[in-house]
């Protein structure tokens, strides 16, 4: 579905399976409150970081990707889970920056 992401997904990012996508998408639905920017929007998890709880979701209605730091708790504010929206080119820049920093820090 989002094969273009393969071109810039490097450690610590990785594309996820359909079952993992379904699980992470359900977790997002549990976490967002009615005040959150993603509330009521269809999200599909497409990738995640191996070293923290950041997950990349495709938000078709917004035509953007969202990098969401899942909390594994039901949230009540618009601020959590922390969410940043990106166009495809912005997401590529963000992921490459994270990968470069990850590599520089020896994978930690």
C-alpha positions as CSV (number, residue, x, y, z in Angstrom):
1,X,0.0,0.0,0.0
2,X,2.7,2.5,0.9
3,X,5.6,0.8,-0.9
4,X,7.2,4.2,-1.5
5,X,8.2,4.3,2.1
6,X,10.7,1.4,1.4
7,X,13.0,3.9,-0.2
8,X,13.7,5.7,3.1
9,X,12.8,3.3,5.9
10,X,16.1,2.5,7.6
11,X,16.9,1.6,11.2
12,X,15.3,2.4,13.6
13,X,12.2,2.5,11.4
14,X,10.6,-0.6,9.9
15,X,7.5,-1.3,7.8
16,X,5.0,-3.5,9.6
17,X,2.8,-6.5,8.8
18,X,-0.9,-6.3,8.4
19,X,-1.6,-7.9,11.7
20,X,0.8,-5.5,13.5
21,X,-0.9,-2.6,11.6
22,X,-4.3,-3.7,12.9
23,X,-3.1,-4.0,16.4
24,X,-1.4,-0.6,16.4
25,X,-4.4,1.0,14.8
26,X,-6.7,-0.4,17.5
27,X,-4.3,1.0,20.1
28,X,-4.5,4.4,18.6
29,X,-8.3,4.3,18.5
30,X,-8.2,3.5,22.3
31,X,-5.9,6.3,23.1
32,X,-7.3,9.4,21.3
33,X,-9.8,11.6,23.0
34,X,-12.6,13.6,21.2
35,X,-10.2,16.6,21.5
36,X,-7.4,14.9,19.6
37,X,-6.6,15.9,15.9
38,X,-6.9,12.2,14.9
39,X,-10.2,11.5,16.6
40,X,-12.8,10.1,14.3
41,X,-10.3,9.8,11.4
42,X,-9.5,6.5,9.8
43,X,-5.8,5.8,10.4
44,X,-3.7,2.9,9.1
45,X,-0.4,2.0,10.8
46,X,2.3,1.5,8.2
47,X,5.6,1.6,10.1
48,X,7.1,2.0,13.6
49,X,10.4,2.6,15.4
50,X,12.2,-0.3,17.0
51,X,13.6,1.8,19.8
52,X,10.5,3.6,21.1
53,X,6.7,3.8,20.7
54,X,6.6,6.0,17.6
55,X,4.3,4.7,14.9
56,X,3.6,6.1,11.5
57,X,0.0,6.2,10.4
58,X,-1.5,7.1,7.0
59,X,-4.5,9.4,7.5
60,X,-6.3,9.4,4.2
61,X,-8.8,12.2,5.1
62,X,-5.9,14.5,5.8
63,X,-3.7,13.2,2.9
64,X,-0.9,13.1,5.4
65,X,1.2,10.7,7.5
66,X,1.1,11.1,11.3
67,X,4.0,10.1,13.6
68,X,2.3,9.2,16.8
69,X,4.1,8.4,20.1
70,X,1.7,5.9,21.6
71,X,1.2,6.0,25.4
72,X,-0.7,2.7,25.9
73,X,-3.1,4.7,28.1
74,X,-6.5,6.3,27.4
75,X,-5.8,10.0,27.0
76,X,-8.1,12.9,27.7
77,X,-6.4,15.9,26.2
78,X,-5.7,17.0,22.7
79,X,-1.9,16.9,23.4
80,X,-1.6,13.1,23.9
81,X,-0.7,10.9,22.3
82,X,1.9,13.3,20.8
83,X,1.2,13.5,17.1
84,X,3.1,15.2,14.3
85,X,1.6,15.4,10.7
86,X,3.8,15.2,7.6
87,X,3.4,15.2,3.9
88,X,5.3,12.3,2.2
89,X,8.4,14.5,1.5
90,X,8.4,15.9,5.1
91,X,8.1,12.3,6.4
92,X,11.0,11.2,4.3
93,X,13.1,14.1,5.7
94,X,12.0,13.3,9.3
95,X,12.7,9.5,9.0
96,X,16.2,10.1,7.4
97,X,17.0,12.5,10.2
98,X,16.0,10.0,12.8
99,X,18.0,7.3,11.1
100,X,21.1,9.4,10.8
101,X,20.9,10.3,14.5
102,X,20.2,6.7,15.4
103,X,23.3,5.5,13.5
104,X,25.5,8.3,15.0
105,X,24.5,7.2,18.5
106,X,25.4,3.6,17.8
107,X,21.8,2.4,17.4
108,X,20.6,3.7,20.8
